[in-house]
């Protein structure tokens, strides 16, 4: 019976598996449809941590702490590729000696000594002489020396001073006739100068600042002219607020007396109150100069003046451009010291001495940008008693100062430019247009000037080269007969160089007036023309 049931189920299974094959072929979709699930309610299930019973479990850890030997590599320090700023070497002692043409002797010595933190002192000496035998008596000698010192009385007060001596010999080689005795045309000047100052060292940080000055000039020549001048005064100012708005006063006594066949004096009292104001880039200086004067000369016996001292400046673009404008007065003494220093061929018997008083209205700009520093200004100046020079009628090799009033318009500019590394260009140019009350021309006064210097300093201060240019227009002059003429212009080109073989010992060469310009700075007095010097240098 069991076998019958088995046979029945096998037959049934075979019939199921033996169905006819399904139809095959292409299926055509009659209509697109989209299957969507019905919305269902979301059930949020938060799993719960299963707590494990570890109360019966115990763990035991055994840690070994060995001390292994570790080799550390020592770090190698290498310098960064940064060039530190080089400090200029300081030499307390400097000496220069040389000889050249025409028969020229040059000598210089200077020494600065730092005694201690309170005392510093130094000495300077210079000598230069030349003798051009091609022109009779075209020779001169110039020697000068100075001793200077500074001493700090305490942390706030410093005393400074110097004593100076200057000895000069010139010859009137412009004379028509040269005598057999050359000393008959010789003029010797001896000049002495002493100055002492005392001042506090607080600078702008202190509310009260002061300084005091004493100066004495003494000049004499070998023909009996003697002049003594004393200047005594100082300055005090006080800052009104923490922003430093100083108000102050400058006061000076300036007395000078000239003695030869008669006595002349020029005595000045100068008072200058001032107030300074700063607001951002704007700086204002408001003040005035009061001149009390008494002269005993032929020009005038009394001159009392009120002069301006006003200046405005505004800083733009972080010091790259500063605008300046002002109105300033100045008092300049036409005394024996200043006149004979400017023209050593003047007549020793001066008819008069006095003050030149000027008032100048000006404006300009200055600044610095990159490698360039510059300044340009122009203005209009009025003056009284400006000195010009004409030949003496009886002694034509000498000159007399001629004083005149008038005005001039002028402009000037200067620059400093770093052309290349260690190559610096300095330049300056100026011009004046005179309008005089009495004289037709500014006799023996230049009206155009150009100065330039190109310097190279390299090789760790081992060698230096300078190309120097000095140029002026031809000076106007008037002969004794009244003819007006003009001298040749000046074009003075010079080449200077030096080289140090060691840190202490070197040599120098100076080639002056390369173009051989014999321009006359004074009528009948030609310059030396081409000249050169060479010698040794020492420093330590």
Secondary structure by P-SEA (a helix, b strand, c coil): caaaaaaaaaaaaaaaaaccccccccccccbbbbbbccbbbbbbbbbbbbbbccccbbbbbbbbbcccbbbbccbbbbbcccccccccccccbbbbbbccccbbbbbbbbbbbccccccccbbbbbbbbbbccccccccbbbbbbbccccccccccbbbbcbbbbbbbbbcccccccccccccccbbbbbbbbbbbbbbbcccccccccbbbbbbbbbbbcccbbbbbbbbbcbbbbbbccccccccbbbbbbbbbbbbccbbbbbbbbbbbbbbbbbcccbbbbbbbbbbbbcccccccccccbbbbbbbbbbbcccccbbbbbbbbbbbbbbcaaaaaaacccccccccbbbbbbbccccccccccccccccccccccccccbbbbbbcccccccbbbbbbbbbccccccccccccccccbbbbbccbbbbbbbcccccccccccbbbbbbbbbbcccccbbbbbbbbbbcccccccccccccccbbbbbbbbbbcccccccccccccccccccccccccccccccccccccbbbbcc
